[in-house]
C-alpha cells in the first residue's frame, strides 16, 4: 500500500467541516480577520527562525492560539489524514492511546476523520500538553466534530503535562510531579504512544554536528516509551527531524521493537541525515501534493505569504515484538523517497530497500509517475551510483 492515497469524499467533507467548526466554536470578530494572516506569519516565524523568542506557553496568547487553530491545526490534521489510513493502527475495546504534546487533540481529530473503521471502538485517549487553553480548545473542537461527547465511544482525558527524558511531568496545583505512563493510564499499557510535531521542540538546540547528542536523547526517550505496545512519531520533513527519527529507530530496535513503517527492513538506515564525510547526508522524508487541502485553508496560506503546494513529513511507526522478515527475503522491493531527476539518458529517484539505498532508474514518464512513499519492485544491475554510492536498480514491471 502506498503511504499517501487520494482522500475519499467523506474525508474531504469532514476536513471542510473542521474549518467551519473552528470558526463557529471560536468566533473571530470581523475586524480581526484582516490581521489573521499576519498572526499566522508571526507564529510561523516562531516555529522557524524565531524559535529562541518562543516562550513555553506561547499558545496561551489569544492571537497566536487563534492563528494556530485556524492554520496550523487544519494543516496538521490534513497531513495526518493523508498518512494514517496506510498505517497498521489497529485497536480494540478498552485500548488506551497516550498522545504526548497533543496540542488541540490533533491526532484524535485526524484519526476520527480518516479512519471511520475505528469510530465504533471504545478507546481512551490520554492527551498531554503544557498549555491548558490548547487542551480546552481541542476538547471543544473534538466534541463538535463527533457529536455529544457522552455518546462518543472515544473518551478524551486531558492532562496538563509534558515529556522529559526521565518520564512525564504532570502539572498540578502549580507543581511539576514526575509520573510514569502506567500511572497516567491507571495501570494500563498504552496500545499506542504518539508524539506528533513535539520532539523538534526538544532537540532543536543541539548542534547540527552533534549526532551523539541526538543518540543520547533518543535513548532516554525510547526508555520512557519502552513499556508501550506501539510508538508513532511524526515530525516535520526536514533533515534534522529525519536524523532524529533515524536515531530513534536504532534505539527502538535495541529495545525489541519492530519497525512497521515506513521501513521495509530493520537493517542500518541508509538515509540517516546528519553529516557524512563533512557533507549533508540524504535523509528520509516524504512529500506529497497538498491540493486536496480545504480551499479556505489554502487561501489563508497564500494571504499569510506561506503558500503550500506540497506537504512534507518524516515519521516512524514501531510495535513491540521481533519482526519476521521472511516475507521480504528474496524480494527486491524498495520504497521511493525522492523526486525524480535525470540520470544519463534515463531518469531516476532514490529509494530505500533491505539492500540499502537504491537509485531506481527507468524511462522518464514511468519514473516521474512514481509517488513519494510508493513501493516498487526493482532489478539490481550490479552497479552503484558514483555520486551517492547507492545501488542501481531498474524498475521491475
Buried (B, 14 or more C-beta within 10 A) or exposed (E): EBBBBEBEEEBBEBBBBBBEBBBEBBEBEEEEEEBBBBBBBBBBBBBEEEEEEBEEEBBBBEBBBBBBBBBBBBBBBBBBBBBBBBBEBEBEEEBBBBBBBBBBBBBBBBBBBBBBEBBEBEBBBBBBBBBEBBBEBBBBBBBBBBEEBEEBEBEBBBBBBBBBBEBBBBBEEEEBEEBEBEEBBEEBBBBBBBBBBBBBBBBEEBEEEBBEBBBBBBBBBBBBBBBBBBBBBBBBBBBBBBBBBBBBBBBBBEBEBBBBBBBBBBBEBBBBBBBEEEEEBBBBBBBBBBEBBBEBBBEBBEBBEBEBEEBBBBBBBBBBEEBEEEEBEEEBBBBBBBEBEEBEEEBBBBBBBBBBBBBBBBEEEBBEEBBBBBBBBBEBEEEBBEEBEBBBBBBBE
